[in-house]
Amino acid sequence: MKFSDLDNDNDSTGRPGLVHLPVWTRQSLQGAQGVQPQDDMLAEEVPVALVYNGISHVVMMATPRDLEAFALGFSLSEGIIASATEIYGMEVAASCDGIEVQIELSSRRFMALKDQRRAMAGRTGCGVCGVEQLEQIAKPLAPLPFSQHFDLQHLDRGLAALSDFQPIGRQTGCTHVAAWMSASGELLHGCEDVGRHVALDKLLGCRSQQQWQRGAVVVSSRASYEMVQKAAACGVEILFAVSAATALAVSVAERCGLTLVGFSKPGKGIIYTHPQRLSQATIT
């Protein structure tokens, strides 16, 4: 299936991702403290169920935009599919108090998903973030090739343009963004969401439909192990995070061969793993 509209601003839900609400702001008025009523805009956060061949697999809290891209990226980054061609159809529809994304999987992939669900249901949960087995936290990842190179002198250009892909965030201060940055520092596309993992999945879904091979992912958040796993599972070799990386994220990145850079700021950054993909690598 070709998702031709994943890289534009189409929104199949018809929801802007913003809600207007009356609020009260604390202000200093002529030296005295007081509160004043005013209107404000908040980012929407709604339950989004991903339903594969009629069976609900997961419910995520997300901003109700770019949900086809989210479903595609999630399916790729979680290993449910290996290629977008294994999704035959997709439909987004309102359901109860949330939104359902109905996804039609190939028979082979759906059978594999059902086998995985049956195996998980038969195990005793460990209680760690809903994961059934501790081993699932560190999914096996194929080693990444060393085919990419990035000159760090171009990073500042990409960082300066991140907010261009946060129309909701600029009005609410409440979203993360994940963007694909070319080797020259140009941001080719970005996706925002209240959840950093969802923003990344949306971007990975868009990237799977484009010819974005050379370059890197830049995210406005910290780099958790899940962010590293999702990026590596989709063949991303370089990940820049505006905030810190966790120790587990660094361990996963080292093991799978991903170049991870945290605290990415103008003229600054900390390279945690595999600096050989980077030039001008004295920025720490």
C-alpha positions, 0 to 999 in steps of 0.5 A, a space after each residue: 500500500 502506498 501512503 501518498 499523503 503521509 508527508 503533508 498536513 492532511 489530517 484524516 480525523 478532521 481534528 486540529 490537535 488543539 483545544 480552546 479553554 478558559 484559564 486564569 493567569 497569575 499576574 502582577 498588577 501595579 505591584 499586586 498579585 492577582 489572577 486574570 481570566 483569558 482564553 488559552 490553547 492546549 494540545 489534544 491528547 486522546 486514546 488511539 487504538 491500533 487495530 490489526 485485522 479486527 483485533 485491538 493490539 495497543 492503545 496509545 495516548 497521542 495527538 490526533 494528527 498524522 495517525 496513518 503515519 503513526 500506525 505505519 511507523 509503529 508497525 515498522 518500529 515494533 517489528 509487526 511488519 518489515 515493509 509498508 507493502 505488508 499493510 493492505 489497507 488502513 482506515 481512521 475512525 472515531 470510536 467511543 471516546 477515542 480514535 481507532 486506526 483499522 489496519 489490514 495486515 497481510 495474512 503472514 504478518 497477522 499470523 505472526 502477530 497472533 502467535 506473539 500475542 498468544 506467547 505473551 498471554 501465556 507468561 507471567 507478567 514482570 510488572 515492568 511497564 506492562 512488558 511481559 518478560 524482561 527480555 522484551 525490553 532489549 529486543 534483538 536488533 540487526 547490526 546497523 551498517 556504517 553507510 552514513 556520515 554527518 558533518 556536525 557543522 550542519 547540525 545547528 541549521 537543523 536545530 534552528 528549524 525544529 520549531 517549523 514543524 511544531 505548529 501545535 507546540 508553538 501555540 501550546 508549548 506541549 509537544 515533542 517533534 521528530 524530524 529527518 535531517 539531510 546531510 546538509 542540515 535541511 529538515 526534510 520533514 517533521 512530526 509532532 505529538 504530545 508523546 515523544 515516542 509517537 512523534 518518532 513513530 510518525 516520522 518513521 512512518 513518513 520516512 518509509 514512504 520517501 527516498 530519505 536515505 542519507 541523513 539523521 533523525 533529530 528529536 526534541 526530547 531525551 533519548 530513551 532506550 525505546 527511542 534508540 530501538 525504534 530508530 535502529 529497527 527502521 535502519 536509522 544510523 544517527 540519532 540526535 537528541 536535544 536532551 540527555 540519553 539514558 544509560 540503557 539507551 547508550 548501551 542499546 546504541 552501542 550494541 546495535 551500532 547506532 551513533 547517538 548524540 545527546 544535549 544537541 544544542 547550537 555548537 554543543 553536544 555529547 557523542 555517546 556512541 560510534 563517533 566515526 560517522 561524524 566529522 568535527 567530532 570535538 564538540 563534547 
